[in-house]
């Protein structure tokens, strides 16, 4: 949260929560392992060998 606030993004009113399976459809996740949330019929492409996005 502090990192987001340092960039000027106020997230003080947002509460962290686990994403639902419905929200996961078509989603892109960076660094987070969401394999335990995906239904068995959903293929997950892992891009672990790609560099993380640069900080601006």
N, C-alpha and C positions, 0 to 999 in steps of 0.2 A: 504494500500500500504506500509506503514511504517513497518508493521509486516512482510510482505514478504521480504522487503529489509533487515530487520534485520537478516533474515535467509540466506542472500546471493543471493536471487532471484531478479534479476533486471527486474522489470515490468514497467519501466519508459516509454517505447515505446508502451505499450498496453493501449488501451482505453476501459473502461467498456462499455458494451452494453447488452441489453436484449437478452436472448437466444430466438431462433426461435422455432416454433413448430416442425419443421423438425429436429432440433438439439436435441430436447427433447426426441425423440424416443430412448429408451434404455439407457437414461442418469440416473445417480445417483446424487442426490442433497442432500447435508448435510446442514440442518438448514434453507434453503431457501424454501419458499412456492411457488411452481410452479403450483398449481392447476388452476390458472386462464389462464395459457398458454396451458394446455393440451386439446386436442380435446375431446369432450364428450365421444367418444368411447374408450379412453385410460384410463385404470384403474391406479390409483395412490396408491401405498402402502406407508403408513406413518409409520415411525419408530421413532416418537417423544419421545417414552419412552426409547430409547437406549442412552447410554452415547456417548458423542462426542469423536472423535478420540483424542488420547493423543498427546501432542506436544513433538516432539523429540528434 
